[in-house]
Each structure stands twice: as structure tokens, then as C-alpha cells.
Amino acid sequence: DQVMDMIPGLSRQKGLTDTFAAEREFKQAEAIINSMTRKEREIPEVINGNRRLRIAAGSGTSVADVNRLLKQFVQARKLMKHVMPGGSGARGKMAKRLRSFMGA
């Protein structure tokens, strides 16, 4: 990465490459989500092995891609539980800090 940054013009191309990669990942996630039923989107815990295969086939991705997206969702949900307002202890303090930071 450091060598690419030193070559004129390549640092900009690296940024474009990162942008294209992020866009591709977003479109892939969108395809996976669109291949889920409403119930699967609302309650991802119902997604078993057969459903993962169907979602992967319907979205043109692999089961590993579906698993990766589901894992990211679970991690994001855990994070949100820690910052939601109304929590006690550290969770409540973090929510208050977040609200004050956001100007609420």
C-alpha cells in the first residue's frame, strides 16, 4: 500500500478500487436480502441450512457469502443493543453519551 501511494496516480486508483469493492459488496448483500422471505428478514434465526442454500442460489452467491452477511447482522444487532436508550448501567451511559454527541 505504501509503495502504491508513492506512485503518482495510483493512490487515486486504489481509492476507486476500494469504492468499487464496497459497491460490489453492497449489491451482493442486497441480492442476498432480496432472496429472503419476509419472515427470514424479520427473524433471521429461522434460516437453516436448506434456506441458506436457497438464498445463495437465488442471489447468485455462495452459502459462505450468506453466512458472512448473517454473521455481520448478528454483530450489528448486538452492538445496537448496547447503545439503545433505556438501558441500565454501561448501556444506558453509552446511550446518553451517544445522544449528547449527536446533539439530542
C-alpha positions in Angstrom: 0.0 0.0 0.0 2.8 2.4 0.9 4.5 1.8 -2.5 1.3 2.4 -4.4 0.8 5.7 -2.5 4.2 6.9 -3.7 3.5 6.3 -7.4 1.6 9.3 -8.9 -1.9 8.4 -9.9 -2.1 5.0 -8.3 -3.2 6.3 -4.9 -6.4 7.6 -6.6 -6.9 4.3 -8.4 -6.6 2.5 -5.1 -9.4 4.7 -3.8 -11.5 3.8 -6.8 -10.8 0.1 -6.3 -11.9 0.4 -2.7 -15.1 2.2 -3.8 -15.9 -0.5 -6.4 -15.2 -3.3 -3.9 -17.6 -1.6 -1.4 -20.3 -1.2 -4.1 -19.9 -4.8 -5.1 -20.3 -6.0 -1.5 -23.4 -3.8 -1.1 -25.0 -5.1 -4.2 -24.2 -8.7 -3.1 -25.8 -8.0 0.3 -28.8 -6.5 -1.4 -29.2 -9.6 -3.6 -29.0 -11.9 -0.6 -31.6 -9.9 1.4 -33.9 -9.8 -1.6 -33.7 -13.6 -1.9 -35.0 -14.0 1.6 -38.7 -14.3 2.6 -40.3 -11.6 4.7 -40.1 -14.0 7.7 -36.4 -14.6 7.1 -35.7 -10.9 7.0 -37.7 -10.3 10.2 -36.4 -13.3 12.1 -33.0 -14.4 10.7 -32.8 -17.2 13.3 -35.2 -19.3 11.2 -32.6 -19.5 8.4 -31.4 -23.1 8.5 -29.1 -24.9 6.1 -31.7 -25.6 3.4 -32.8 -21.9 3.5 -29.2 -20.8 3.2 -28.8 -22.9 0.1 -31.9 -21.4 -1.4 -30.9 -17.9 -0.6 -27.4 -18.4 -2.0 -28.8 -19.9 -5.2 -31.4 -17.1 -5.6 -28.9 -14.4 -5.0 -26.2 -15.8 -7.2 -23.8 -16.0 -4.2 -22.3 -18.8 -2.1 -23.5 -20.1 1.2 -20.3 -18.6 2.7 -21.5 -15.2 1.5 -24.9 -15.7 3.1 -23.3 -16.9 6.3 -21.0 -13.8 6.3 -23.9 -11.4 5.9 -25.9 -13.2 8.7 -22.9 -13.0 11.0 -22.5 -9.3 10.3 -26.1 -8.7 11.0 -25.9 -10.6 14.4 -22.8 -8.5 15.3 -24.6 -5.2 14.4 -27.7 -6.2 16.4 -25.5 -6.9 19.5 -23.8 -3.5 19.1 -27.2 -1.8 18.8 -28.4 -3.5 22.0 -25.5 -1.8 23.8 -26.3 1.7 22.5 -30.1 1.7 22.7 -31.7 4.2 25.0 -33.2 3.0 28.3 -30.6 0.5 29.1 -29.1 0.4 32.6 -25.5 0.5 33.6 -22.9 0.9 30.9 -25.5 0.5 28.2 -27.5 3.5 29.5 -24.4 5.6 29.9 -23.3 4.8 26.3 -26.8 5.8 25.0 -26.6 9.1 26.9 -23.1 9.8 25.5 -24.3 9.0 22.0 -27.3 11.3 22.4 -25.2 14.1 23.7 -22.7 13.6 20.9 -25.4 13.7 18.3 -26.8 16.9 19.9 -30.1 15.4 21.1 
